[in-house]
Amino acid sequence: MAKKPQKTQKQFIFGTGALPDPIDKRDYILDDFVAAAGEIKIDWDKGYDIRNEIGGDIFFKNQCSSSSCVGQGVSYYGWVKQIIEVISKYNSKLEQIRSEHPSDVNDFSAKSIYSQIFLPPTGGAYIRDGMKKLCEWGCAKDSDVPSNKADGSTDEDFMRDKSWINENITSIASIFKGKDYRTISATSNMDLFAYAIMNNHGVVGGVYGSNNGTWSSENPQPPIDGIGWGHCIYFGAFGKDELGKFIAFPNSWGNILGKKWYSGAPNGYGWQKLRESYFVDGGKYIFSPWTYTDNLNNNQEDMPQTNVKIIKDANSKAVGFWCPANNEDGFISMARNYGINPPLNDDGTLNWDKVEIQGTLTLK
């Protein structure tokens, strides 16, 4: 019997992690809002990267040996959605806002999600439960509920601890509640998966893996010799390079010390890539992908109060909505907040020819 790998810079001990969601016919399905698979046009050479859209990178966390990946993936996704809104508020990119308004871009806490949804006794969680918690409860800031100890490490007991819960943190977390979450039938359709990433600022989903020595590299390989664990990931990019098509995500163990760092830092790769090999055989290595629609959650007094546009998508049944946005990215994001899937050009910009502007209002 093979020995378990030791915890080193090149190989990690992985926990139970993510579990496939049980089938629930009540789930919202994103496919209802997506064109038929044959009509999807993905420019893999051009690709998409959420870092380009927000003008900065995610602060990476290390889940170490804990099974808290669902908390990590979901909190990354919630944070990205909040950043889209903050960018609209200041009409600036992330790095400038980090410098001028750091409190507005604080990390979201993986622990605040995971500690409320983990499955005893072995740990791990359903991704659906994480998305539901994000929508119905919100997410605490990492400064209020740290996901790592003072020395940068973390473990399962630390991530399960709920002694942090109090009325004040719960109240702040509720500001960041989302609108809804939708599953998508894209485990064997890489184009549809990429489409969902591009049109929803990412996807959170599960992948199967094993301790095959590739998860500390840029290109993790599927567990062809046997599945060892399930892992939850926030996918925020896709593209094509010399090895072919890929979807990309922040590495959950990039720095063994657990310190925050950007891609390109030592001791591992920043964003890792899954290849077409993960989408073979009916998508047997990918499970439970979800998209997320955010609510407007900045305080209204902080938002622009004039020239509020009402938009109607000519191709949907949506009636219209108020849109206090400073730029097109914010406009598109807020359209989705109100249940409108805005018509886009192939390059992801708003197709104004298919949008009907009904008028403008001033908020009181």
ChimeraX attribute file (.defattr): number of C-alpha atoms within 10 A of each C-alpha:
attribute: neighborCount
match mode: 1-to-1
recipient: residues
	/A:1	3
	/A:2	4
	/A:3	5
	/A:4	9
	/A:5	13
	/A:6	10
	/A:7	13
	/A:8	9
	/A:9	14
	/A:10	15
	/A:11	18
	/A:12	19
	/A:13	13
	/A:14	21
	/A:15	22
	/A:16	19
	/A:17	26
	/A:18	28
	/A:19	23
	/A:20	20
	/A:21	15
	/A:22	9
	/A:23	8
	/A:24	8
	/A:25	7
	/A:26	6
	/A:27	12
	/A:28	15
	/A:29	16
	/A:30	17
	/A:31	16
	/A:32	10
	/A:33	11
	/A:34	16
	/A:35	12
	/A:36	10
	/A:37	13
	/A:38	8
	/A:39	8
	/A:40	14
	/A:41	13
	/A:42	19
	/A:43	16
	/A:44	17
	/A:45	12
	/A:46	11
	/A:47	18
	/A:48	26
	/A:49	20
	/A:50	21
	/A:51	15
	/A:52	12
	/A:53	15
	/A:54	22
	/A:55	14
	/A:56	16
	/A:57	18
	/A:58	20
	/A:59	15
	/A:60	23
	/A:61	27
	/A:62	24
	/A:63	30
	/A:64	26
	/A:65	18
	/A:66	22
	/A:67	29
	/A:68	34
	/A:69	29
	/A:70	33
	/A:71	37
	/A:72	27
	/A:73	28
	/A:74	33
	/A:75	30
	/A:76	27
	/A:77	26
	/A:78	24
	/A:79	21
	/A:80	24
	/A:81	23
	/A:82	24
	/A:83	20
	/A:84	21
	/A:85	26
	/A:86	23
	/A:87	24
	/A:88	23
	/A:89	18
	/A:90	18
	/A:91	15
	/A:92	15
	/A:93	18
	/A:94	25
	/A:95	15
	/A:96	14
	/A:97	20
	/A:98	14
	/A:99	10
	/A:100	10
	/A:101	14
	/A:102	12
	/A:103	12
	/A:104	14
	/A:105	19
	/A:106	18
	/A:107	24
	/A:108	31
	/A:109	27
	/A:110	29
	/A:111	30
	/A:112	32
	/A:113	29
	/A:114	31
	/A:115	23
	/A:116	18
	/A:117	23
	/A:118	24
	/A:119	16
	/A:120	9
	/A:121	6
	/A:122	12
	/A:123	21
	/A:124	26
	/A:125	29
	/A:126	22
	/A:127	30
	/A:128	26
	/A:129	19
	/A:130	24
	/A:131	28
	/A:132	20
	/A:133	21
	/A:134	29
	/A:135	22
	/A:136	15
	/A:137	19
	/A:138	24
	/A:139	32
	/A:140	28
	/A:141	24
	/A:142	17
	/A:143	12
	/A:144	16
	/A:145	20
	/A:146	21
	/A:147	28
	/A:148	22
	/A:149	12
	/A:150	10
	/A:151	9
	/A:152	18
	/A:153	19
	/A:154	21
	/A:155	17
	/A:156	20
	/A:157	10
	/A:158	16
	/A:159	26
	/A:160	22
	/A:161	14
	/A:162	14
	/A:163	8
	/A:164	14
	/A:165	14
	/A:166	9
	/A:167	9
	/A:168	8
	/A:169	16
	/A:170	16
	/A:171	14
	/A:172	16
	/A:173	20
	/A:174	17
	/A:175	17
	/A:176	26
	/A:177	23
	/A:178	26
	/A:179	18
	/A:180	18
	/A:181	20
	/A:182	18
	/A:183	19
	/A:184	23
	/A:185	16
	/A:186	24
	/A:187	23
	/A:188	19
	/A:189	16
	/A:190	21
	/A:191	19
	/A:192	23
	/A:193	21
	/A:194	29
	/A:195	23
	/A:196	23
	/A:197	24
	/A:198	21
	/A:199	19
	/A:200	22
	/A:201	24
	/A:202	29
	/A:203	29
	/A:204	28
	/A:205	26
	/A:206	29
	/A:207	26
	/A:208	24
	/A:209	24
	/A:210	20
	/A:211	19
	/A:212	17
	/A:213	13
	/A:214	15
	/A:215	23
	/A:216	23
	/A:217	18
	/A:218	16
	/A:219	17
	/A:220	18
	/A:221	20
	/A:222	24
	/A:223	17
	/A:224	12
	/A:225	9
	/A:226	12
	/A:227	14
	/A:228	15
	/A:229	18
	/A:230	25
	/A:231	29
	/A:232	31
	/A:233	27
	/A:234	26
	/A:235	30
	/A:236	26
	/A:237	25
	/A:238	30
	/A:239	19
	/A:240	15
	/A:241	10
	/A:242	5
	/A:243	8
	/A:244	11
	/A:245	19
	/A:246	22
	/A:247	24
	/A:248	24
	/A:249	21
	/A:250	25
	/A:251	24
	/A:252	26
	/A:253	24
	/A:254	32
	/A:255	24
	/A:256	21
	/A:257	16
	/A:258	22
	/A:259	16
	/A:260	14
	/A:261	16
	/A:262	16
	/A:263	17
	/A:264	11
	/A:265	12
	/A:266	11
	/A:267	14
	/A:268	20
	/A:269	20
	/A:270	26
	/A:271	23
	/A:272	23
	/A:273	21
	/A:274	20
	/A:275	20
	/A:276	14
	/A:277	14
	/A:278	23
	/A:279	19
	/A:280	16
	/A:281	10
	/A:282	12
	/A:283	18
	/A:284	14
	/A:285	21
	/A:286	23
	/A:287	25
	/A:288	23
	/A:289	26
	/A:290	27
	/A:291	23
	/A:292	27
	/A:293	23
	/A:294	26
	/A:295	21
	/A:296	22
	/A:297	14
	/A:298	15
	/A:299	8
	/A:300	11
	/A:301	7
	/A:302	9
	/A:303	17
	/A:304	17
	/A:305	15
	/A:306	14
	/A:307	16
	/A:308	18
	/A:309	19
	/A:310	18
	/A:311	22
	/A:312	21
	/A:313	19
	/A:314	15
	/A:315	13
	/A:316	13
	/A:317	10
	/A:318	15
	/A:319	14
	/A:320	18
	/A:321	18
	/A:322	19
	/A:323	25
	/A:324	24
	/A:325	25
	/A:326	19
	/A:327	14
	/A:328	12
	/A:329	20
	/A:330	19
	/A:331	21
	/A:332	22
	/A:333	26
	/A:334	26
	/A:335	23
	/A:336	18
	/A:337	20
	/A:338	19
	/A:339	18
	/A:340	22
	/A:341	21
	/A:342	25
	/A:343	19
	/A:344	16
	/A:345	12
	/A:346	12
	/A:347	13
	/A:348	13
	/A:349	13
	/A:350	17
	/A:351	13
	/A:352	13
	/A:353	10
	/A:354	15
	/A:355	16
	/A:356	14
	/A:357	14
	/A:358	12
	/A:359	11
	/A:360	14
	/A:361	14
	/A:362	12
	/A:363	12
	/A:364	5
